[in-house]
């Protein structure tokens, strides 16, 4: 009888200890690094401020859109274009955060899928019967759609202005921008009212914990969103020929380089833990790797990112033109950016004991 009592108590203790484990408790396999401080820095000093800035820039874009629709002249068009570019630059700092509400609503796919499908945009404008939130319209909305609507709907600015005397064009431009504002409001509101607490408290080393998911988002953005989409695909690295129409900012013909530079600066800043609104640096990958005695890896990654920025700086402002006139520079830039992929995808995550949760089809 005594043995049964002891066995029962032991079983109860075992079940209780297993069931009481949650994301707020560091797992036994933890390396001891203070993930909570890092997550707090990410949320409060980088992610939320970046979303707040994007939200503010989009509010300005919406106001300038309303002014332009009311009076479609050259001055108002230029103002609207400037607001679009300012918001697009900030977007480069949030695209990598495909987590929480952003992941749930496929935020990035409704904000920055390029190249756009012009036929879809034209059909939407002509029919005025569209659901911009439907996945079939991901290639007809967001920043790339505005690139087309503000620069590509006709050849000259004078002709573009004539287009916007048509209420159908006015409606579509308005609806695209309003949707971008709504989506961003939704993601930001969730961060500030709900998700931040969940994000910061999820400190364990598990596949679904905040650190592990964001590490994967960060690497995926660098490898796919930046290296492949901005450089590799237009340069023809993954195809039998170069694809000059697949650049970011294709219709404006002057901002591909600016957007790529902003994207890589965002990667560098996040790696270092630089606050979005200041030069202060707090806990991030840089701190984590130093804690793990991987200072040489930190130096290696920083050098590769700096070299990537330098290489992008040698390119034409219009990547479409760069591909068509001297594509070797594009492929060389891709090769330079590729060097950091191994550092992130192998060396960094092995040091942190984190697994990659996505597969690639690049052959790298």
N, C-alpha and C positions, 0 to 999 in steps of 0.2 A: 504493500500500500504506500509506504514511504517513497519507494522508487517511482511509483506512478505520479505522486505529487511533485517530486523533484523534476521528473521528465516533463510534466505538464507546465510547470513554472518556466522551465528552460525554453520550451517551445513558445510559450506566450512572450517571453522576453525577446526571442529571436524575431517573431512576427512583428512585435511592437517596434523594435529597432529598425526593421526594414521599412515599415509603413510610415515611420516618422521622418524618414529622409526626404528632403525636398530641395528645391533650387537654392534656398538660402543657406544651405549647409555645404561646406567645402568637402568634396569627395575625398576618399582615402588616397586616390591617385593624384591629388593636387600637388603642384610643385611649390606651393606656399606663397605664390605671388598674390598680392592684394588686388584681386580682380574688381572688387567693389569700387575702389578709388578710380581705377581706370574707366570702368563703366560710367561712373558719375561724371568724370571729365568728358567722356565722349558725349553723353547726353546733354549736360548743362552748358558746356563750353564750345562744343563743336556742332553737334547734330541739330539741336533745337534752335540755336542762333542762326544757323544756315537756312533752316526752313523759315524762320521768321523773316530773314532778309529776302528770301525768294518770294514769300507771301507779300511783303511790302512792295517789291519790284513788280509783281503781277497786278497789285492794286493800282499802281501807277500806270501800267500797261492798259488796264481796263479803262481807266479814266481818259487816257490819251486816245484810246480806240473810240470812245463815245464822242470825244471832240472831233476826231477825224470823220466819223460817220455823219455827224451833224454838218461839218464843213470840210469836204474832201479836197483840200488844196495841198500844194507842195510843202508848205511849212508844216502843216499838221501831219503829212505823210512822213516827213523826216523825223519829227518828234516821236511818232509811233514806232518807226524803225529803231530809233535810239533806245526807246523803252524795251523793245523786243530784245535787242542785243544785251542790254544791261541785265535783264532777267535770265537770258540764256547763259550768260557767264556764271551767274550764281547757280544755275541748274547744275553746272559741272561739279559743284561741291556737294550736291545732295544725291546725285544719281546712284552712287555706290551704296546708299543706305536702303537696300531693298529688303526691309525687315518690318515687322509689325503691320500696321495698316497699309503701308506702301506695298508690301508684298501681297496682302490680302486683296487689294483692289487693282493689282497689276498697274500701279501708278506709273512706273517708268515706261511701260509700253504705250501708255496714253499720252506721254509727254515728249518722247524723243525717239521715235522709230523713223529712221531715214534709210534710203530715199523715200519720199512720199510717192504714192501712186496718183499721178495727176488725173487720170481717168476717174478715179473714185471721187476726188475733190470736185471735179467738174460735174459729175453725175449728182452729187449732193447739192451743189449750187443750183443746178438746173431743176432738179426734182423737188427740192425743199422738203424732202421726206426722209429724215435720217435720224439715227440714234448714234450720237457721237461716242457713247460709252461702249458700243458693241465692238468686240474684237476685230470684226471685219473692217472697222474704221480706224484701227490703230495706225495705219499708214496714211491717214488723211486728217490727222489732228496734231495738236501739240506744237512745239517749237518749229519742227520742219515744215508743217503745214503753213505756219505764219511766214516762214522763209519764202515759200512759194507765193502766198497771198500778197505779200508786201513787195516782192521783187520779180516774181515770175509770171504773173497772170497776163502780162503783155510785154512788149519790147521796150517801150520808153515810159518814163514816169508820167508823161502827159496822157498816154494811152491807159496806163494803170489807173490814173485818176478818173478817167471816163468810166472804167469798169465799176467804180464805186459810186457812180450815180445810179446804178442798178440795185434795187432793194435786195435782190437775191444775194449779191456779193456782200452787201452790208450785213445781212442776216448771218451769213456763214462766218464771216470774219468775227462778228460779235459772239456767235455761239461757241466758236473754237476758243476764244480768249476767256469767255465766261466759264467754260468747262475747266480750263486750266486753273482758274482761280478757285473754283469749287473743289477740285481734286486736292489742291494744295492746302486749302482750308481744312479739308477732312483729315489729311495726314497730320498736319500741325496740331489740330485740335486734339487728336488722339494722343499724340506725344505729351502734350501739356496737361491733359485731364486724366489720362489713364495709363498709357503705355510706358511712360517714363519709369514709374514705380516698378512695373513688371520687369522692364529691361535692366534696371540697376540691381535688382535683387537676384537676378539669375546668374549666379557666380560659379556654378559647378562646371567641371570639364565634361560636358555631355554634348552629343550631336545637336541637341535643340537648345542649348544654353546661349545666352546673348553673345558672349565672347566668340564662341565657336562659329555661330551663324554669321556674325559680322566679319570675322576673319575671312570666311569664305566669300561673303559679299564683296569685301575689299579686293581679294585676289581675282574674283570673277570680273569685277569692273575693270581692274587693270589689264587683265589678259584679253577680255572680250570687248568691253565698252570702249576702252582706250586704244590698246595696241592693235586689235583686229579691226574694229569698226571705223576708227578714225584714220588709221594708217594702212593696215595690211590689206583689207578688202579693196579699197580704191587702187592700191598699188598692184593688185593682181597676185598677191602672195598665195591666195587660196584658190586661184582660178587659172585658166590657160591664157588669159589676157588681162590687161589692166582695165579698171572700171571707173573711169573718171567721173561718172555721173553719181557715184555712190558716196560722195564726200558729204560731210556735215556742212551746212551752209552753202549748198550748191548754187542756189538761185541768187543769193546776195553777192557771191563771187569775191568775197574779200575777208571772210571771218573764219575759215576753216582752221587756220593757224592759231588764231586767238583762242578759239574754243579748245583746241588740243592742248595748248599751253596751260589754260586754266584747269583742264582736266588733270594734267600731270602735276601741276602745283597742288591741287586738292589732294592727290595721292600722297605727295611728299609731306604736306602739312599734317595729314591724318597719321601717317607713319610716325612723325615726330611728336604728335600730340599738341600741335600748335592750336591755340584758341582761335575760333573763327573771327572774333572781333578785336583781337589784340595780338601782340607778339609773344605773349606768355606761352610757355610750354609746360604741359603737365603730362600725367601718366598716359602712355599709349604703347605702341609696339616697341618704340625706342627704349622706353623704361623697362618693358618686359624682357626684351632680349639682353639688355645690360644686367638685369637681375639674374638671368640664366648664364651669366659669364660669356655672352656671345657678342662682346664689343666689336670684334673683328667683322662679324656679320653685319652689324649696324653700319659700320664704316663702308663696307662693301655695297650695301643697299643704297646708302645715301649717295655714294659716288655714281652708281648706275643711274639713279634718278636724275642727278645733276647732269650727267652726260646725255641723258635722254632729252632734257630741256634744252641743252645746248644744240643738240642735233635738230630738234624741232625748230629752233631759232634760225636755222640755215634755210628753211623751206620758204617757198612762195606763200604770200598771205592767202592765196586761193589754191587749195590743194588740187582742185580739178586741173588748173593750169599747170601745176607742178607735175602731175602725172603725165600730162600730154607733152610737156616740153623736156622734162628730165626726170623720168621715173626712178632712175638709179638712186637719187637722193631720198626718195620715199622708201624704197626697199632698204636702204642703209639705215634709215630712221627706225624702221620696223625691227631690223636686226639689233639695233642698239636697245630698243625697248624690250626685246625678247630676252636680253641678258638678265633682267631683273625677275622674269617669270620663274626661273629655276630657284632664285634666291627666296622668293616669296612662297612658291608652291611646294618646294622641297625643304630647303634649309630652315626657313622660318617656322613653318608649321610642324616640322619634326622636332625642333627645339621646344615648341610649345605643347607638343604631344596632342596635336589637333589633326583630324582627318579631313581631307578634301571631300566635300559633299556634292560635287558636280563633276560631270565628265565633259571632255572636250572632243572636238572632231577635227582639230587642227593638225594632229599628228605630232604635237610637241610634248 
